[in-house]
Amino acid sequence: MFAPAPERKILRRMNYISDQQGILRRYLREEGGWNNHLDHCSDFILRILKSNATEQLVVLGSGWLLDFPVEKILPLVKKVSLVDVHFPPRLLKRPKTLKK
């Protein structure tokens, strides 16, 4: 379920959408340089979740989910809520394919 977000006009004026797109462009351009960072982030998140009993998880500023291993986290929690001001269009299709 998606709650109403600020109008795109406001987000554009804040450069939010272009910044968000810039993150993905930079990731695609410099993918090898990001892998180590993303692996460390994912490992840290998984380690914390495995050592702490958590039923629900809320991710604020979920963005592109580059550093959040949602597929690996779903078996560890009952519910994951992704929160962001603007979800990338490609990402909107992705949760429908996930069970939780």
Secondary structure, DSSP 4 states (H G I P E B T S, - for coil): -------HHHHHHTTHHHHHHHHHHHHHHTHHHHHHHHHHHHHHHHHHHHHS--SEEEEET-TT-SS--HHHHGGG-SEEEEE-SS--HHHHHGGGGS--
